[in-house]
Amino acid sequence: MLMDHLNQWVRIVRQEAQAKQPRKKASSIVVPGSEEYQLLKVDSILTSIDQSLMAKAALQCKAYARALMCFEQQLVAVQDTESAVAAKVATYETLHEIYAQLDESDGMQGVSTLILSPSLEHQIRQHESTGQWTSAQSCWEVNLQ
């Protein structure tokens, strides 16, 4: 909630600053204590927070919508390298879990297409979310064995 509040404050202050000075050129000198200075400080703090850390914290707090947003931003930012591919697969599994918690079956099916070798837990989650109870029961029995 704090992050949302600070991001909203940054947006409002920027809009007000643009409305006050539409034709005035931005000066390169920022006076400490001014609203522009405060804006720069808060914005730098917000941008310095690691998105991976934010995503994991949101997931632990059961803030699934925020976790989904952070993990998706993380996926967009990752370049396609060999080490990134393994990280993406783990992120896809996490996204699948988040979509299950949000009861978003379309998102789950979309992420499932990206996972090449689904785990047993993944299959159970998939079957339960789509209402395929006999398939889910079969997977649970395999898991118990």
Steps between C-alpha positions, in 0.01 A plus 500: 500500500789730574649441156166576336463817704851623419462424128169684496658798678783509245249494214289780651799723574632454146161587351471810718852610408423461129176693539673788683788534255380386156725732302782555746815298437605265779790644693796280575534638854283333761468680832520268803171499690295590195219278376706415190787389723265283707359355180847407375594338833180293525518400134864390535412288802207339319707418193787361708283225653582164342196366312599141577501574871170684468343206316613247760382720787159550338467125450585432866247763611238335278464820298461293185400783266814699591714187477359431154578854388857483633574157354364607162722810505791275589430273201484796263832635630689168470704455184502162326827347618569143611496588870185707449314205348526303826383804695207543263389139551500551878310826455242325280440246778454785748264680261300178469466487879398867514237454230362204698473717813326772299264237349605610151477186288575679170830630635585156633440339163709766326793450736461121477578516129838655585598226746656213307520238776233570763552367850242284674398795720454707186274236349295471821455878513400504133243222537349647816463847351329371186268268693650175372460328835564142389828602338594697812415199717719276282791742538449514877507120515824493303638763736405294806668190357 
